[in-house]
């Protein structure tokens, strides 16, 4: 039976003269067509995920492509039997993905060349390369390209601060990837600005690669920023998870926020571990600090992913 809902993932760097006006028109259109999701708009472009019926998402593609600067926006579609969002959230931001670098690089001018999924796979198989995951720590713990460098960051904006740790890679051929491609646009520009000579990015990100090549050179699942939390890559759903519970080390795909609201960092924890001890809803750092499930400030909200 066909899935009832379509999920569109997309981004586009383009000059937006009136971000607030675009946000208002997006909000009105989505409400009229029953679309839910999250859309960020800035003077530098748009970044969104929206979900709804096939008809509504088809109309949305046409609507966005009719806006100035967005005629060639690329959409990545996936499907689900239930809506993966509870509400519509459209906001105007300074950046459509927050890097926060002191000298913010322009991805349109300084971004690295793209490799198609076919070129990416061939390059991995035939050349001496370094794979670099620019996603957050908990995302790469759920799944990653085999042998990739996976920085221990909880937010994309932490990447500039750890860049000096990878100075030894400046003369290497670095293949950079993320979920849909948007973070690589800025991360690759940042790396090139810092003197990395041979940087390339995966066109369309993990999502597009998986559509073409499944789990070739990949291990685990793919974390996504909606209520699905993750989607299988190739036959990963049939295999043991590569993620490990932060408390017990047991295999798991389960990602939660730390119960302690001032912390609320995301981490992997096996449901069985929580059943055995409610304090396992706290991350290891908060547990080591002496907090318990009864003394911590309760999060009291659904999972809140860091970007």
Secondary structure, DSSP 8 states (H G I E B T S, - for coil): ---SEEEEEEEEE---S-HHHHHHHHHHHHHHTT-EEEEEEETTEEEEEEEE-HHHHHHHHHHHHTSTT-TT-EEEEEEESS-S-SSEEEEE-S-SS----TT---HHHH--EEE-HHHHHHHHHHS--EEEE-S-HHHHHHEEETT-EE---SSGGGHHHHGGGGGGGTTSEEEEE-SSSHHHHHHHHHHHHTT-SEEEEETTHHHHHHHHHTTTTEEE-EE-SSTT-EE--TTGGGS--S-B-TTT--B---EEE-SBTTT--EEE--HHHHHH-GGGGS-HHHHHTT--TTTS-B--SS-----
